[in-house]
Amino acid sequence: MQLTFCGAARAVTGSNYLIQLKNGQSILLDCGLYQGNDADMQTFNNNFPYYDPSKIEFLIISHAHIDHIGRIPKLVKEGFNGQIFCTHATRSLAALLLMDAAKIQEKEASDAFPPLYTAKDVRAALALFTGLSYERWHFVDTEIELFFRDTGHILGSASVTLEIKENEQTILLGFSGDIGRPERPILKDPIPMPAVDYLICESTYGHKEHQNYTADINDLLYIVKETCLLNEGKLLIPAFSVGRTQELIYMLDQLETAGKLPKIPVYVDSPLAINAVDVFKMHPECYDEQLHDYLLVDPNPFGFSDLNYVKRGGLANRLAQSKEPCIIISSSGMMTSGRVKRHLFHLLGDSNNTVLAVGYCAPNTLGGQLLSGQKKVHLYGQNITVRARIQRLVSFSAHADRREMLQFLSLQQELKKIFLVHGEYYAQHQFQQFLEQNDFRDVEIPTLGSSYTLGTD
């Protein structure tokens, strides 16, 4: 069996891994979009240099974030016609996210930069999806079985365990997907993966430890009061449409129910996030006990009196002419596209305003530039001087820190090799050392395009 790292190797986006069996079968784990502006990755999304899409028989998806599913319609467009396996909730979210991605690409396309794919390609891809349940072994093919377990990262996220029989040998191959955090709102805690022989493991925050949920919600409330009450400014929270936005809404709902949230308007300016709320309501099987208990007090955890869902565009222009303090939640989380850019255009020049990052921003994205302290940014043909405060709550991340990942790996006592992916190299190197200090042997940090033989010949 051959394992090739086709994306998210020493990088955080573009998750894509190829498994080639000796009988000629090929399996993909994730098929994500690269998000960022690194010069050597400019052509990544347009090509599949490590395999022929028409020769792939199975695609297995860990979860519905675009950096894990964003090239699936492109894969189909290039000839893939196999089966796509994921959880039921991932299937629901993927339909929203991929169609939204196609519409954005079609809108921004030009003769020089045609879209990667269109809505037609998305519909063709969705026809290949099969939703599967957690905690059950599923038949894939004669010698292949598949097991999903909840990772608590976003709705429907799962670790992947494959049992592959090859030449009278059984190999257990695991893929962590993105590992969530315990004690977070809405979703169940991540469940440690079943024991495997070889593991592909994320490492986004392998170099650090986060603070807890209580500190998060207190910090959020402090920033709201400081910006909107003391400074009479606007608080802009760029957030991923799926997962982070719903978590923020739920936290603000809890503060409002407890009588702690100031009476100021809250705007959710992201049609995709609004539609995703409906998907969240459809999948209570993913909720944790805290949310089920909260539903007894508040039957709508994603709505309160001062919350406004905005479907039509133009909110940024309207708010720019208003002096009213408010909270704005808008996508995208890395500030690379979507309505958040128009809000930034209007708000960055005012020192009374705050831009609050609540998730990872790749260094070369607009969000990464602001967080690094850059004082001028280019938006809509203009150079904007950054006077607004740029703040960050990293612990809002849906990615586990190194100790939480270690707990997730608690059943991996007999690993032959662990491959660290989905992380910047500096974080991976520190996580590699941390794992070795905790008795993990043979911890590898693969490079893009590197291949490994698993099992015995």
DRENTIDREN-666157 format. One record per residue (C-alpha): residue in one letter; x, y, z; residue number from 1. Coordinates in Angstrom, 1 decimal. Example, Ala and Ser with C-alpha at 12.3 -4.5 7.8 and 13.67 -1.06 7.14 Angstrom:
 code      x      y      z pos
    A   12.3   -4.5    7.8   1
    S   13.7   -1.1    7.1   2
END
This chain:
 code      x      y      z pos
    M    0.0    0.0    0.0   1
    Q    1.3    3.4   -0.9   2
    L    0.3    6.7    0.8   3
    T    1.0   10.0   -0.9   4
    F    0.6   13.5    0.6   5
    C   -1.1   15.6   -2.1   6
    G   -2.0   18.6    0.0   7
    A   -1.9   20.2    3.5   8
    A    1.7   18.9    3.9   9
    R    3.6   21.5    6.0  10
    A    0.7   23.8    5.4  11
    V   -2.8   24.3    6.9  12
    T   -5.0   24.2    3.8  13
    G   -5.7   21.9    0.8  14
    S   -6.2   18.6    2.6  15
    N   -5.7   15.7    0.1  16
    Y   -4.1   12.3    0.6  17
    L   -3.9    9.4   -1.8  18
    I   -4.0    5.7   -0.9  19
    Q   -3.0    3.2   -3.6  20
    L   -3.5   -0.5   -3.1  21
    K   -1.6   -3.3   -4.7  22
    N   -4.7   -4.4   -6.6  23
    G   -4.8   -1.1   -8.4  24
    Q   -7.5    0.6   -6.4  25
    S   -7.1    4.2   -5.4  26
    I   -8.7    6.0   -2.4  27
    L   -8.6    9.7   -1.7  28
    L   -9.0   11.2    1.8  29
    D  -10.4   14.7    1.4  30
    C  -10.0   17.0   -1.6  31
    G   -9.6   20.5   -0.3  32
    L   -9.1   23.9   -1.7  33
    Y   -5.8   25.7   -1.0  34
    Q   -6.5   29.0    0.7  35
    G   -3.7   31.6    0.7  36
    N   -1.4   33.5   -1.6  37
    D    1.9   31.6   -1.4  38
    A    3.7   32.0   -4.7  39
    D    4.6   28.3   -5.0  40
    M    1.0   27.2   -4.5  41
    Q   -0.7   29.5   -7.0  42
    T   -1.4   26.5   -9.4  43
    F   -2.3   24.0   -6.7  44
    N   -6.1   24.3   -7.1  45
    N   -6.0   24.0  -10.9  46
    N   -4.2   20.7  -11.1  47
    F   -4.0   17.1   -9.7  48
    P   -0.3   16.4  -10.3  49
    Y   -0.1   13.2   -8.2  50
    Y   -3.0   11.2   -9.6  51
    D   -5.5   11.0  -12.5  52
    P   -9.0   11.9  -11.1  53
    S  -10.7    9.4  -13.4  54
    K   -8.7    6.5  -11.8  55
    I   -9.9    7.3   -8.2  56
    E  -12.6    4.9   -7.1  57
    F  -13.4    6.2   -3.6  58
    L  -13.3    9.6   -1.9  59
    I  -13.7    9.8    1.9  60
    I  -14.4   13.2    3.5  61
    S  -13.6   14.1    7.1  62
    H  -15.7   17.2    7.2  63
    A  -17.3   20.0    5.2  64
    H  -14.8   22.9    5.5  65
    I  -13.7   24.2    2.1  66
    D  -10.0   23.4    2.7  67
    H  -11.2   19.8    2.9  68
    I  -13.9   19.6    0.2  69
    G  -13.4   22.7   -2.0  70
    R  -11.9   20.9   -5.0  71
    I  -14.4   18.0   -5.2  72
    P  -16.4   19.5   -8.1  73
    K  -13.1   20.1   -9.9  74
    L  -12.2   16.5   -9.3  75
    V  -15.6   15.4  -10.8  76
    K  -15.1   17.8  -13.7  77
    E  -11.7   16.2  -14.4  78
    G  -13.2   12.7  -14.6  79
    F  -13.9   11.3  -11.1  80
    N  -17.0    9.2  -11.1  81
    G  -16.6    7.1   -7.9  82
    Q  -18.3    7.1   -4.6  83
    I  -18.0    9.8   -2.0  84
    F  -18.5    8.8    1.6  85
    C  -19.1   11.2    4.6  86
    T  -21.4   11.6    7.5  87
    H  -25.0   12.8    7.0  88
    A  -24.4   16.2    8.4  89
    T  -21.3   16.7    6.3  90
    R  -23.4   15.8    3.2  91
    S  -25.9   18.6    4.2  92
    L  -23.2   21.2    4.8  93
    A  -21.2   20.3    1.7  94
    A  -24.3   21.0   -0.5  95
    L  -24.4   24.6    0.9  96
    L  -20.7   25.3    0.9  97
    L  -19.9   23.9   -2.6  98
    M  -22.8   25.7   -4.2  99
    D  -21.7   28.9   -2.6 100
    A  -18.1   28.4   -3.7 101
    A  -19.3   27.8   -7.3 102
    K  -21.4   31.0   -7.3 103
    I  -18.5   33.1   -6.0 104
    Q  -16.2   31.7   -8.6 105
    E  -18.7   32.3  -11.4 106
    K  -19.2   35.9  -10.2 107
    E  -15.5   36.6  -10.0 108
    A  -14.5   34.8  -13.2 109
    S  -12.9   36.4  -16.2 110
    D  -11.3   35.3  -19.5 111
    A   -8.0   35.2  -17.8 112
    F   -9.2   33.5  -14.6 113
    P  -12.1   31.1  -15.4 114
    P  -13.9   29.4  -12.5 115
    L  -12.5   26.1  -11.1 116
    Y  -16.0   24.8  -11.4 117
    T  -19.6   25.9  -11.8 118
    A  -22.9   25.1  -10.1 119
    K  -23.4   22.4  -12.7 120
    D  -20.2   20.6  -11.6 121
    V  -21.4   20.9   -8.0 122
    R  -24.7   19.2   -8.8 123
    A  -22.8   16.4  -10.5 124
    A  -20.6   16.0   -7.5 125
    L  -23.4   15.9   -5.0 126
    A  -25.0   13.0   -6.9 127
    L  -22.0   10.9   -5.9 128
    F  -22.3   11.5   -2.1 129
    T  -23.4    8.8    0.3 130
    G  -24.1    9.8    4.0 131
    L  -23.1    7.3    6.6 132
    S  -23.6    7.0   10.4 133
    Y  -21.1    7.4   13.2 134
    E  -19.8    4.5   15.2 135
    R  -20.6    1.7   12.7 136
    W  -18.3   -0.2   10.3 137
    H  -19.4    0.4    6.7 138
    F  -18.7   -1.8    3.7 139
    V  -16.8    0.1    1.0 140
    D  -15.5   -2.8   -1.1 141
    T  -14.5   -6.4   -0.8 142
    E  -11.3   -5.7    1.1 143
    I  -12.2   -2.2    2.5 144
    E  -14.3   -1.2    5.5 145
    L  -14.8    2.4    6.9 146
    F  -15.6    3.7   10.4 147
    F  -16.5    7.3   11.3 148
    R  -16.2    8.8   14.8 149
    D  -17.1   12.3   15.9 150
    T  -14.2   14.7   16.3 151
    G  -16.3   17.7   17.6 152
    H  -14.7   20.1   15.1 153
    I  -17.7   21.2   13.1 154
    L  -21.1   19.7   12.5 155
    G  -20.6   16.3   11.0 156
    S  -16.9   16.2   11.4 157
    A  -15.3   12.8   11.8 158
    S  -12.1   10.9   12.1 159
    V  -11.7    8.2    9.5 160
    T  -10.6    4.6   10.2 161
    L  -10.0    2.3    7.3 162
    E   -9.6   -1.5    7.6 163
    I   -7.8   -2.7    4.4 164
    K   -7.0   -6.3    3.7 165
    E   -4.1   -6.7    1.3 166
    N   -2.1   -9.9    0.6 167
    E   -3.5  -11.7    3.6 168
    Q   -2.5   -8.7    5.8 169
    T   -4.9   -6.4    7.5 170
    I   -3.8   -2.8    7.9 171
    L   -5.7   -0.2   10.0 172
    L   -5.1    3.3    8.6 173
    G   -6.4    6.3   10.4 174
    F   -7.0    9.9    9.5 175
    S   -7.8   12.3   12.3 176
    G   -9.4   15.0   10.1 177
    D   -9.5   18.2   12.1 178
    I   -9.7   17.5   15.8 179
    G  -12.1   19.6   17.8 180
    R  -11.9   20.8   21.4 181
    P  -13.6   19.4   24.5 182
    E  -16.0   21.6   26.5 183
    R  -16.9   23.7   23.5 184
    P  -20.5   24.9   22.8 185
    I  -23.0   23.1   20.6 186
    L  -21.0   20.1   19.5 187
    K  -20.1   16.9   21.4 188
    D  -16.6   16.5   22.7 189
    P  -14.1   14.8   20.3 190
    I  -13.9   11.0   20.9 191
    P  -10.4    9.4   20.8 192
    M   -9.8    7.5   17.6 193
    P   -9.8    3.7   17.5 194
    A   -6.3    2.2   17.6 195
    V   -4.7    2.0   14.2 196
    D   -1.3    1.0   12.7 197
    Y   -0.7    4.2   10.8 198
    L   -2.2    7.6   11.5 199
    I   -2.4   10.8    9.5 200
    C   -2.9   13.5   12.2 201
    E   -3.6   17.2   12.1 202
    S   -1.2   19.5   13.9 203
    T   -2.6   23.1   13.5 204
    Y   -2.0   24.1   17.2 205
    G    0.6   21.5   18.1 206
    H    2.8   24.2   19.5 207
    K    0.5   25.7   22.1 208
    E   -2.4   25.4   24.6 209
    H   -5.7   27.3   24.5 210
    Q   -7.7   28.8   27.3 211
    N  -11.1   27.4   28.3 212
    Y  -14.6   28.3   27.2 213
    T  -15.5   30.4   30.3 214
    A  -12.5   32.6   29.6 215
    D  -13.6   32.9   25.9 216
    I  -17.1   34.1   26.7 217
    N  -15.8   36.5   29.3 218
    D  -13.2   37.9   26.9 219
    L  -15.8   38.3   24.2 220
    L  -18.2   40.2   26.6 221
    Y  -15.3   42.5   27.7 222
    I  -14.4   43.4   24.0 223
    V  -18.1   44.0   23.2 224
    K  -18.5   46.4   26.1 225
    E  -15.2   48.2   25.5 226
    T  -15.8   48.7   21.8 227
    C  -19.6   49.3   21.7 228
    L  -20.2   51.0   25.0 229
    L  -17.0   52.7   26.0 230
    N  -15.8   53.7   22.5 231
    E  -19.2   53.8   20.9 232
    G  -17.7   52.0   17.9 233
    K  -18.5   48.9   15.8 234
    L  -17.2   45.4   16.5 235
    L  -16.5   43.4   13.4 236
    I  -16.0   39.7   13.8 237
    P  -14.8   37.9   10.7 238
    A  -15.9   34.3   11.0 239
    F  -16.2   31.2    9.0 240
    S  -19.8   30.7    7.9 241
    V  -20.0   27.2    9.2 242
    G  -19.2   26.4   12.7 243
    R  -17.6   29.6   14.1 244
    T  -20.6   31.9   13.2 245
    Q  -23.1   29.5   14.8 246
    E  -20.9   29.2   17.9 247
    L  -20.7   33.0   18.2 248
    I  -24.5   33.3   17.8 249
    Y  -25.0   30.7   20.5 250
    M  -22.6   32.4   22.9 251
    L  -24.2   35.8   22.4 252
    D  -27.6   34.1   22.9 253
    Q  -26.4   32.7   26.2 254
    L  -25.2   36.2   27.3 255
    E  -28.5   37.7   26.3 256
    T  -30.5   35.1   28.1 257
    A  -28.4   35.7   31.2 258
    G  -29.0   39.5   31.0 259
    K  -25.3   40.3   30.4 260
    L  -25.3   41.3   26.7 261
    P  -25.7   45.1   26.2 262
    K  -28.8   46.2   24.2 263
    I  -27.0   46.7   20.9 264
    P  -27.8   45.4   17.4 265
    V  -26.1   42.2   16.3 266
    Y  -25.9   41.6   12.5 267
    V  -25.1   38.3   10.9 268
    D  -24.1   39.4    7.4 269
    S  -23.5   36.1    5.6 270
    P  -26.2   34.3    3.6 271
    L  -24.2   31.1    3.8 272
    A  -24.0   31.3    7.5 273
    I  -27.8   32.0    7.8 274
    N  -28.5   28.9    5.6 275
    A  -26.1   26.9    7.7 276
    V  -28.0   27.7   10.8 277
    D  -30.9   25.8    9.3 278
    V  -28.6   22.8    8.7 279
    F  -27.5   22.9   12.3 280
    K  -31.2   22.7   13.4 281
    M  -31.6   19.6   11.2 282
    H  -28.9   17.6   12.9 283
    P  -29.4   17.5   16.7 284
    E  -27.6   14.1   16.8 285
    C  -24.4   16.2   16.8 286
    Y  -25.4   18.4   19.8 287
    D  -23.7   18.1   23.2 288
    E  -25.7   17.6   26.4 289
    Q  -25.3   21.3   27.4 290
    L  -27.1   22.4   24.3 291
    H  -29.9   19.8   24.7 292
    D  -30.3   21.1   28.3 293
    Y  -30.2   24.8   27.1 294
    L  -33.0   24.0   24.6 295
    L  -35.3   23.4   27.6 296
    V  -34.7   27.0   28.6 297
    D  -34.4   28.6   25.2 298
    P  -36.0   26.6   22.3 299
    N  -34.1   28.8   19.8 300
    P  -30.4   28.9   20.7 301
    F  -29.6   30.7   17.4 302
    G  -31.9   33.7   17.8 303
    F  -32.6   36.6   20.2 304
    S  -34.3   40.0   20.2 305
    D  -31.3   42.1   19.0 306
    L  -30.1   39.5   16.5 307
    N  -30.6   40.4   12.8 308
    Y  -29.9   38.0   10.0 309
    V  -29.0   39.9    6.8 310
    K  -29.6   38.1    3.5 311
    R  -29.5   41.0    1.1 312
    G  -26.2   42.9    0.4 313
    G  -25.4   46.5    1.2 314
    L  -25.3   46.3    5.0 315
    A  -21.7   47.6    5.1 316
    N  -22.6   50.7    3.2 317
    R  -25.7   51.4    5.3 318
    L  -23.8   50.9    8.6 319
    A  -20.9   53.1    7.4 320
    Q  -23.4   56.0    7.4 321
    S  -24.6   55.2   10.9 322
    K  -23.0   56.1   14.1 323
    E  -24.8   53.4   16.0 324
    P  -22.6   51.0   17.9 325
    C  -23.2   47.4   16.8 326
    I  -21.7   43.9   16.4 327
    I  -21.2   42.6   12.9 328
    I  -20.4   38.9   12.2 329
    S  -19.4   38.4    8.6 330
    S  -17.5   35.9    6.4 331
    S  -14.9   35.0    5.5 332
    G  -12.9   34.1    8.6 333
    M   -9.5   34.8    6.9 334
    M  -10.9   38.0    5.4 335
    T  -10.0   36.9    1.9 336
    S  -13.4   37.2    0.3 337
    G  -17.1   37.7    1.0 338
    R  -19.0   40.6    2.6 339
    V  -16.4   41.1    5.4 340
    K  -14.1   42.9    3.0 341
    R  -16.6   45.7    2.4 342
    H  -17.0   46.1    6.2 343
    L  -13.3   46.2    6.6 344
    F  -13.1   48.9    3.9 345
    H  -15.4   51.1    5.9 346
    L  -14.3   50.3    9.5 347
    L  -10.5   49.9    9.4 348
    G   -9.9   53.7    9.3 349
    D  -11.7   54.5   12.6 350
    S   -9.9   54.0   15.9 351
    N  -13.2   53.5   17.8 352
    N  -13.8   50.3   15.9 353
    T  -12.4   46.8   16.6 354
    V  -11.8   43.9   14.3 355
    L  -11.8   40.7   16.3 356
    A  -10.2   37.6   14.7 357
    V  -11.6   34.4   16.3 358
    G   -9.8   31.7   14.2 359
    Y   -6.7   30.8   12.2 360
    C   -5.6   33.2    9.5 361
    A   -2.9   32.0    7.1 362
    P    0.0   34.4    7.0 363
    N   -0.5   35.6    3.5 364
    T   -4.2   36.3    3.8 365
    L   -5.7   39.7    4.5 366
    G   -6.5   38.5    8.1 367
    G   -2.9   37.4    8.5 368
    Q   -1.6   40.8    7.4 369
    L   -3.8   42.6    9.8 370
    L   -2.8   40.3   12.7 371
    S    0.9   40.8   11.9 372
    G    0.4   44.6   12.5 373
    Q    0.4   45.8    8.9 374
    K   -0.7   49.5    8.9 375
    K   -1.9   49.8    5.4 376
    V   -4.0   47.3    3.3 377
    H   -5.3   47.4   -0.2 378
    L   -9.1   47.1   -0.6 379
    Y  -11.2   47.9   -3.7 380
    G   -8.4   49.8   -5.4 381
    Q   -7.5   52.0   -2.4 382
    N   -4.8   51.9    0.2 383
    I   -6.5   51.9    3.6 384
    T   -4.7   53.1    6.8 385
    V   -5.4   50.7    9.6 386
    R   -6.5   52.7   12.7 387
    A   -9.1   50.3   14.2 388
    R   -7.8   48.0   16.9 389
    I   -7.0   44.5   15.7 390
    Q   -7.6   41.9   18.4 391
    R   -7.5   38.1   18.5 392
    L   -9.1   35.3   20.5 393
    V   -7.1   32.3   19.3 394
    S   -8.7   30.0   21.8 395
    F  -12.0   30.3   19.9 396
    S  -10.4   28.0   17.5 397
    A  -12.3   24.8   16.7 398
    H   -8.9   23.1   16.5 399
    A   -7.5   21.2   19.5 400
    D   -4.3   22.4   21.2 401
    R   -1.4   20.0   21.8 402
    R   -2.7   18.5   25.1 403
    E   -6.2   18.1   23.6 404
    M   -4.7   16.3   20.6 405
    L   -2.7   14.1   22.9 406
    Q   -5.9   13.1   24.7 407
    F   -7.4   12.4   21.3 408
    L   -4.5   10.0   20.6 409
    S   -4.9    8.2   23.9 410
    L   -5.8    4.9   22.3 411
    Q   -2.9    4.9   19.9 412
    Q   -0.5    2.6   21.9 413
    E    0.7    0.4   19.0 414
    L    1.3    3.0   16.2 415
    K    3.9    2.0   13.7 416
    K    4.1    5.6   12.3 417
    I    2.3    8.9   12.7 418
    F    2.3   11.5    9.9 419
    L    1.7   15.1   10.9 420
    V   -0.3   17.2    8.4 421
    H   -2.5   20.3    8.4 422
    G    0.0   22.6   10.2 423
    E    2.7   25.1    9.6 424
    Y    6.1   23.5    9.9 425
    Y    7.1   25.4   13.1 426
    A    4.0   24.1   14.8 427
    Q    4.5   20.6   13.5 428
    H    8.1   20.5   14.6 429
    Q    7.2   21.4   18.1 430
    F    4.3   18.9   18.2 431
    Q    6.7   16.2   16.9 432
    Q    9.0   16.8   19.9 433
    F    6.0   16.9   22.2 434
    L    4.7   13.6   21.0 435
    E    8.2   12.0   21.2 436
    Q    8.4   13.2   24.9 437
    N    5.1   11.4   25.4 438
    D    6.4    8.0   24.1 439
    F    5.2    8.2   20.5 440
    R    7.8    6.7   18.1 441
    D    8.4    7.4   14.4 442
    V    6.7   10.8   14.1 443
    E    7.1   12.0   10.5 444
    I    6.4   15.4    8.9 445
    P    5.9   14.7    5.2 446
    T    6.5   17.1    2.4 447
    L    4.1   17.8   -0.4 448
    G    4.3   14.9   -2.9 449
    S    6.1   12.5   -0.6 450
    S    5.1    8.9   -0.7 451
    Y    5.4    6.1    1.9 452
    T    5.0    2.3    1.7 453
    L    2.7    1.0    4.5 454
    G    2.6   -2.6    5.6 455
    T    5.0   -5.3    4.6 456
    D    5.7   -6.5    1.0 457
END
